[in-house]
Amino acid sequence: MDGANVTAAVYEHNETVVSWPKNATTAAGPSSTYTALEAFTIGSVLFLVIVVTIVGNVLVCIAVCLVRKLRRPCNYLLVSLAVSDLCVALLVMPMALLYLVLGKWPFGTFMCDLWVSFDVLSCTASILNLCMISVDRYYAITKPLEYGVKRTPRRMLVCVSLVWLGAACISLPPVLILGNEHSTVDGVPHCTVCQNFGYQIYATLGSFYIPLTVMITVYYKIFRAARKIVLEERRAQSHLENSHCYLEISVKNGVGPVESKIAAAAPERGQHGHRASSSASTVTTVSVCKMIPSLLFIINVVVVVANHHDLSF
């Protein structure tokens, strides 16, 4: 037997034995297109990405669970987003790394179906969580009082359930009805998601284009609402500052309404003691008038902060 035709592995699929020749120029596997150095570099970088993804999302979940101030209904969607990304890092990315480096699918048909289902489920849930978070922020900014009352833990859990239910509706049809692709190319096994045209349109719209359109629209409306709030606050502050300056000028010139009334009432009293008392009252009244714009400004800031406390996330 010629050494060039020595078989390196045997793959059993649908009761058919498939073999491929051994390639002495590659170290990662018989069908890998990478050299040993390239495979090691790619594997190291992707492994680091996996580790960072796992650590980051675990820290998010721990922070929300342990910090009392973070255990609010508005953060339930953030935890759901972290869980979906954690599923991607634990259940999808390691097998994808091996699949990429080896150049073939070495785990069999059952694991192929399981891997593809987890891949579509986790990625779709992550995108739908982002979409639901954008809608939640929009209502929290545009209707802070009304939506703040409706944002109960039960309602937010329902939103999280809807996200995962929508992701399941997109990921399960290939496993339950259509089937994924278990193909071999030149004797090399491959694993891909269902290539049915109708399913591709359905999955692409449901897991990407529709959520993307919703997020772009909602965040544009959030930008407009936030800009409107900032302009109104600046306008109110400018108006209060102008009113404060007007009161100061009126008091200094002695033509303000307070000084006119006091000046008209002062001659009727006819005594020096009464004039001194009137002067003291004038000073006190003017001081109170100077404090009014500052008090109004403080009250206005408190109301704005109370109404828009959900603006920063």
C-alpha positions as CSV (number, residue, x, y, z in Angstrom):
1,M,0.0,0.0,0.0
2,D,1.3,3.5,-0.9
3,G,2.1,5.7,2.1
4,A,0.3,8.7,0.6
5,N,-3.0,6.8,0.8
6,V,-2.7,5.7,4.4
7,T,-5.9,6.6,6.2
8,A,-5.8,8.8,9.3
9,A,-9.3,8.5,10.7
10,V,-12.6,6.9,10.1
11,Y,-15.9,8.7,10.4
12,E,-19.2,6.9,10.6
13,H,-22.3,8.7,9.4
14,N,-25.6,7.2,8.3
15,E,-24.0,3.8,8.3
16,T,-21.4,4.9,5.8
17,V,-17.7,4.7,6.5
18,V,-15.7,7.7,5.2
19,S,-12.0,8.0,5.3
20,W,-9.6,10.8,4.2
21,P,-5.8,10.8,3.6
22,K,-3.4,11.9,6.2
23,N,-1.8,15.3,5.5
24,A,1.7,15.5,6.9
25,T,2.0,19.3,6.5
26,T,-0.6,20.1,9.2
27,A,-0.5,19.4,12.9
28,A,-4.0,20.4,14.0
29,G,-5.8,17.6,12.1
30,P,-6.2,15.8,8.8
31,S,-8.4,18.5,7.4
32,S,-7.1,21.6,9.1
33,T,-6.0,24.5,7.0
34,Y,-3.7,25.9,9.7
35,T,-0.2,25.2,10.6
36,A,0.8,24.3,14.2
37,L,1.8,27.9,15.0
38,E,-1.4,29.4,13.4
39,A,-3.6,26.9,15.2
40,F,-1.9,27.7,18.5
41,T,-2.2,31.4,18.0
42,I,-5.9,31.3,17.0
43,G,-6.7,28.9,19.8
44,S,-5.0,31.0,22.5
45,V,-6.7,34.2,21.4
46,L,-10.1,32.6,21.2
47,F,-9.6,30.8,24.6
48,L,-8.8,34.2,26.2
49,V,-12.0,35.6,24.7
50,I,-13.9,32.7,26.2
51,V,-12.4,33.2,29.6
52,V,-13.0,37.0,29.7
53,T,-16.6,36.4,28.6
54,I,-17.2,33.9,31.3
55,V,-15.6,36.0,34.1
56,G,-17.3,39.2,33.0
57,N,-20.9,37.8,32.9
58,V,-20.4,35.8,36.1
59,L,-19.4,39.0,37.9
60,V,-22.5,40.8,36.6
61,C,-24.7,38.0,38.0
62,I,-22.9,38.0,41.3
63,A,-23.1,41.8,41.6
64,V,-26.8,41.9,41.0
65,C,-27.4,39.0,43.5
66,L,-25.2,40.4,46.3
67,V,-25.6,44.1,46.1
68,R,-29.0,45.1,47.5
69,K,-29.3,48.4,45.5
70,L,-28.9,46.4,42.3
71,R,-31.6,43.9,43.1
72,R,-34.3,46.0,41.3
73,P,-36.7,44.8,38.6
74,C,-35.1,47.0,36.0
75,N,-31.9,44.8,36.3
76,Y,-33.6,41.5,35.7
77,L,-33.1,42.0,31.9
78,L,-29.4,42.7,32.5
79,V,-29.1,39.4,34.4
80,S,-30.9,37.6,31.6
81,L,-28.6,39.2,29.1
82,A,-25.6,38.1,31.1
83,V,-26.9,34.5,31.4
84,S,-27.5,34.3,27.6
85,D,-23.9,35.5,27.0
86,L,-22.6,33.1,29.6
87,C,-24.4,30.2,27.7
88,V,-22.7,31.3,24.5
89,A,-19.3,31.2,26.3
90,L,-19.8,27.9,28.0
91,L,-21.9,25.8,25.5
92,V,-21.1,27.3,22.1
93,M,-17.7,28.9,21.9
94,P,-15.5,25.9,23.1
95,M,-16.9,23.6,20.4
96,A,-16.7,26.3,17.9
97,L,-13.1,26.8,18.7
98,L,-12.3,23.1,18.2
99,Y,-14.3,23.1,15.0
100,L,-12.4,26.0,13.6
101,V,-9.0,24.8,14.5
102,L,-9.5,21.1,13.5
103,G,-11.4,22.0,10.3
104,K,-13.9,19.3,10.9
105,W,-16.7,18.3,13.2
106,P,-15.5,15.5,15.5
107,F,-18.4,15.1,17.9
108,G,-21.1,13.2,15.9
109,T,-24.6,14.1,14.7
110,F,-26.3,14.2,18.2
111,M,-23.8,16.8,19.5
112,C,-24.1,18.7,16.2
113,D,-27.9,19.1,16.7
114,L,-27.3,20.1,20.4
115,W,-24.5,22.5,19.6
116,V,-26.4,24.3,16.8
117,S,-29.6,24.5,19.0
118,F,-27.7,26.1,21.9
119,D,-25.9,28.4,19.4
120,V,-29.1,29.8,17.9
121,L,-30.9,29.9,21.3
122,S,-28.2,31.7,23.2
123,C,-27.4,34.2,20.4
124,T,-31.1,35.0,19.7
125,A,-31.8,35.4,23.4
126,S,-28.9,37.8,23.8
127,I,-30.2,40.0,20.9
128,L,-33.8,39.9,22.1
129,N,-32.6,40.8,25.6
130,L,-30.9,43.9,24.2
131,C,-34.1,44.8,22.3
132,M,-36.2,44.4,25.4
133,I,-33.8,46.5,27.5
134,S,-34.1,49.3,24.9
135,V,-37.9,49.3,25.1
136,D,-37.7,49.2,28.9
137,R,-35.4,52.3,28.9
138,Y,-37.7,54.1,26.5
139,Y,-40.7,53.8,28.7
140,A,-38.7,54.6,31.9
141,I,-37.6,57.9,30.3
142,T,-40.8,59.0,28.5
143,K,-43.3,57.8,31.2
144,P,-41.2,57.7,34.5
145,L,-44.1,57.9,37.0
146,E,-46.6,55.6,35.2
147,Y,-44.1,53.0,34.1
148,G,-42.3,53.1,37.4
149,V,-45.4,51.8,39.1
150,K,-45.9,49.1,36.5
151,R,-42.3,47.9,36.6
152,T,-42.9,45.2,39.1
153,P,-40.8,42.1,39.6
154,R,-43.6,39.9,38.2
155,R,-43.9,42.0,35.0
156,M,-40.1,41.9,34.4
157,L,-40.0,38.2,34.9
158,V,-42.7,37.9,32.3
159,C,-40.6,40.0,29.9
160,V,-37.6,37.7,30.5
161,S,-39.8,34.7,29.9
162,L,-41.0,36.2,26.6
163,V,-37.4,36.8,25.5
164,W,-36.4,33.2,26.1
165,L,-39.6,31.8,24.6
166,G,-39.0,33.9,21.4
167,A,-35.5,32.5,21.2
168,A,-36.8,29.0,21.6
169,C,-39.3,29.4,18.8
170,I,-36.4,30.3,16.5
171,S,-33.9,27.6,17.7
172,L,-36.2,24.6,18.0
173,P,-37.7,24.1,14.4
174,P,-34.4,22.7,12.9
175,V,-34.2,20.1,15.7
176,L,-37.9,19.2,15.9
177,I,-39.1,19.6,12.3
178,L,-36.5,20.5,9.6
179,G,-33.2,19.0,10.8
180,N,-29.7,20.5,10.7
181,E,-27.1,19.8,8.1
182,H,-24.8,16.8,8.8
183,S,-22.8,16.8,5.6
184,T,-19.4,15.6,4.5
185,V,-17.2,17.5,2.0
186,D,-14.3,15.4,0.5
187,G,-14.8,12.9,3.3
188,V,-14.6,15.5,6.0
189,P,-17.6,15.8,8.4
190,H,-19.2,19.3,8.9
191,C,-22.0,20.6,11.1
192,T,-24.2,23.6,10.1
193,V,-27.6,24.9,10.9
194,C,-30.6,24.1,8.7
195,Q,-30.2,25.6,5.3
196,N,-33.9,25.6,4.4
197,F,-34.7,28.9,2.6
198,G,-38.0,29.6,4.5
199,Y,-36.3,28.9,7.9
200,Q,-33.4,31.1,7.0
201,I,-35.7,34.0,6.3
202,Y,-37.7,33.4,9.4
203,A,-34.7,33.0,11.7
204,T,-32.8,36.0,10.2
205,L,-35.8,38.3,10.6
206,G,-36.7,37.1,14.1
207,S,-33.2,37.1,15.5
208,F,-31.6,40.0,13.8
209,Y,-33.4,42.4,11.5
210,I,-36.6,43.0,13.5
211,P,-34.7,43.5,16.8
212,L,-32.2,45.7,15.1
213,T,-35.0,47.9,13.6
214,V,-36.7,48.1,17.0
215,M,-33.5,49.1,18.8
216,I,-32.6,51.8,16.2
217,T,-36.0,53.3,16.4
218,V,-36.3,53.2,20.2
219,Y,-32.8,54.6,20.9
220,Y,-33.4,57.4,18.4
221,K,-36.6,58.3,20.4
222,I,-34.6,58.0,23.6
223,F,-32.1,60.4,22.2
224,R,-34.8,62.9,21.3
225,A,-36.5,62.6,24.7
226,A,-33.2,63.1,26.5
227,R,-32.3,66.1,24.4
228,K,-35.7,67.6,25.1
229,I,-35.3,67.1,28.8
230,V,-31.8,68.8,28.8
231,L,-33.1,71.8,26.7
232,E,-36.1,72.2,29.1
233,E,-33.8,72.2,32.1
234,R,-31.4,74.8,30.5
235,R,-34.4,77.0,29.6
236,A,-35.8,76.8,33.1
237,Q,-32.4,77.6,34.7
238,S,-31.9,80.5,32.3
239,H,-35.4,81.9,33.1
240,L,-34.7,81.6,36.9
241,E,-31.3,83.4,36.5
242,N,-32.9,86.2,34.5
243,S,-35.7,86.6,37.1
244,H,-33.0,86.7,39.9
245,C,-31.1,89.5,38.1
246,Y,-34.2,91.5,37.5
247,L,-35.1,91.4,41.2
248,E,-31.6,92.5,42.2
249,I,-31.7,95.5,39.8
250,S,-35.2,96.5,41.0
251,V,-34.0,96.5,44.6
252,K,-30.9,98.5,43.9
253,N,-32.8,101.2,41.9
254,G,-35.6,101.4,44.5
255,V,-38.4,101.0,41.9
256,G,-39.5,97.5,42.7
257,P,-43.0,96.8,43.9
258,V,-41.9,96.0,47.4
259,E,-40.0,99.3,47.9
260,S,-42.9,101.3,46.4
261,K,-45.4,99.9,48.8
262,I,-43.1,100.5,51.8
263,A,-42.3,104.0,50.6
264,A,-46.0,104.8,50.3
265,A,-46.8,103.4,53.7
266,A,-43.8,105.1,55.5
267,P,-45.1,108.7,55.6
268,E,-48.4,107.8,57.2
269,R,-46.6,106.5,60.3
270,G,-44.8,109.8,60.9
271,Q,-42.3,108.6,63.5
272,H,-38.6,107.9,63.2
273,G,-39.0,104.6,65.0
274,H,-41.6,103.6,62.6
275,R,-39.3,104.5,59.7
276,A,-36.5,102.4,61.2
277,S,-38.9,99.5,61.6
278,S,-40.1,100.0,57.9
279,S,-36.4,100.0,56.8
280,A,-35.8,96.8,58.6
281,S,-38.9,95.2,57.1
282,T,-37.7,96.4,53.7
283,V,-34.3,94.7,54.1
284,T,-36.0,91.5,55.4
285,T,-38.5,91.4,52.5
286,V,-35.8,92.0,49.9
287,S,-33.7,89.2,51.4
288,V,-36.7,86.9,51.2
289,C,-37.4,88.0,47.6
290,K,-33.8,87.3,46.7
291,M,-34.1,83.8,48.1
292,I,-37.3,82.9,46.1
293,P,-35.6,82.2,42.7
294,S,-33.0,80.0,44.4
295,L,-35.7,78.1,46.2
296,L,-37.7,77.7,42.9
297,F,-34.6,76.5,41.1
298,I,-33.9,73.9,43.8
299,I,-37.5,72.7,43.8
300,N,-37.4,72.5,40.0
301,V,-34.1,70.4,40.0
302,V,-35.6,68.1,42.6
303,V,-38.7,67.5,40.6
304,V,-36.7,66.9,37.4
305,V,-34.4,64.4,39.1
306,A,-37.4,62.6,40.7
307,N,-39.2,62.4,37.3
308,H,-36.2,61.3,35.3
309,H,-34.3,59.2,37.8
310,D,-34.1,56.3,35.3
311,L,-32.4,58.4,32.6
312,S,-28.9,57.1,33.6
313,F,-28.3,53.3,33.4
